[in-house]
Amino acid sequence: MTSALLACDALTMRFGGLTAVDDFSLAIQPGELLGLIGPNGAGKTTVFNLITGVYRPTAGSIRLENASIIGRRPYRITASGIARTFQNIRLFGDLTVLDNVRLACHFRVEYGLIDSLVRSGRFRDAEAKIAEKSRRLLELLDLADCENHLARSLPYGEQRRLEIARALATEPKLLLLDEPAAGMNPQEKEQLAQLVSRIRGEFKLAILLIEHDMPFVMRLCEQLTVLDYGKIICRGTPAEVRANPDVIRAYLGGGDAGD
Amino acid sequence: MWIGLYLILALSLNLINGCAGMFSLGHQGFWAVGAYGAAALVVKLPFELPGPVMFALSLIVGAICATLAGLIIGVPCLRLRGDYLAVATLGFAEIIRNLLIKFDWLGASRGQRIPPQVLDPQDTAPYHWFYLAVTWFFVLVTVWICRNVIHSSHGRAILAIREDEVAAELLGVNVTRYKLLVFLLGSMLAGLAGALHANFELYIAPPMFTMLPGIMILLMVVLGGTGSMSGTAIAVVVLYSLQQILKLSLFGLPTSAASAIGWPPLEALAKSFELLARERWQAMFAVLLVIVMISMPQGIFGKRELWQTERFRRWAGRLGFRARTARTGA
């Protein structure tokens, strides 16, 4: 447990009378690729929002490299090494593709407002470095050709990729991907799967993935956690999860569990 | 002179409304604070200072007073969004104005006279040229500040807040800090405009800072395209000129045209139209605003700058210029 990059323990989130996440525990080791699956409304995205500081959990602890991050503001959590993408794409639509990525380098910028007013040497060096790094990321994600386009004007699949590029620009140790394959065709999904493995190898980061597409998840992840009604109902390798009767019931319905 | 002042006011409001996406209706409040701050210094300072020093000092004091006001308003209000922020800032501006009406120390509703510090206003030409030059110098300073801030990492953070606050925060932007920063910067510049205004007009009174001029500034920003500096600048020039023309009854052109035709009903119509233009020019503005908002909901240039629009590029290309692509162009 002590070596874990991220450790969530007994995490609970209640919205009024609704318990969205109930006693959720998870440990992610450096470099690991974990999947988080479950039917709609199971609380997966809420878990992401808890980890990134959008919500403050009702109970439980979240530790990043053994330091509690509960109550830390989202931008500080990002600065300490957790980046995410969004289920419903949240790019800065009226900014260019390049600016979207450059923005994510923002908190590492060392020049102050005065530097940018007088365009000091420090300003120019830092800006050049940011631009270079951003272009490298765009190249990696096959977006180099459209760096001057508005993010809004990109086709859907490229917007998804841009979100990943933007998240990577914050130099995370842990990347949270919220349904990266949603709305993609099989071919795009295949490319995405390759991309995710490549990113993982190249940046040596841990990835936590929410996804509905089972073949995609089964293929990529070593370990899966299944949520239903905010509770963990199963944990294990893809093969184990596939055989688990609780998981089948949660997904296909049966008893009183209907979705 | 007044075009310059409106430029400073509109460009600084553009920073708040257009770039950071915080809908503020209280800009005239900061303008008033700047003007009264400068006036207080000039009138109430117990010892004498040479005129130019006093003038420079009053500009600084006006800007600082407005920045402090921005801080007092900003800290509680910037948690609000959209309409709520607009109402809160408007409320602030009205509070300021009402306080000034009751504030006997600075003339209350009678207004406050300010002794001239630089040059003699009787000597009209040099006096006007001096203030024209100073004002336009500060217009350039404003443009320089806006441009250099926006084209930097700080500026990108500000624009990102406008686009999507939550996403910006999750990408490492300290949203609260940047909102406050923009707000302070904007109110500082408005205060500067106020101080210039007080020094030039030599008389300030609370009715100068009602909602109407505030709306006028806002109109300039919105018409020009929120976030577009060149659009705002053009809208300032157009709207200010239009306002003056309307106030001057369109130079009497409708009546002279009508009497040239010589048909009495037409002459009467032209006369009442002129009267309407002179006395109720605001109504014309409202019509204009409605037309622009229907035909160009994003303002004249939207969020782009003049030189980024397609038409300008085509036009420049025809004149033989190679239009620059985006600043970051390959």
Interface residues (C-beta under 8 A of the other chain):
Chain A: T52 V54 R73 P74 Y75 T78 A79 A83 R84 F86 R90 L91 F92 G93 D94 L95 T96 L98 D99 R102 L103 A104 C105 H106 F107 V109 Y111 L113 S116 L117 V118 R119 F123 A126 E127 I130 A131 E147 N148 R166 A167 T170
Chain B: W144 I145 N148 V149 H151 S152 S153 H154 G155 R156 A157 L159 A160 E163 D164 V166 A167 A168 E169 L170 L171 G172 V173 N174 V175 L181 K303 T325 A326 T328 G329 A330
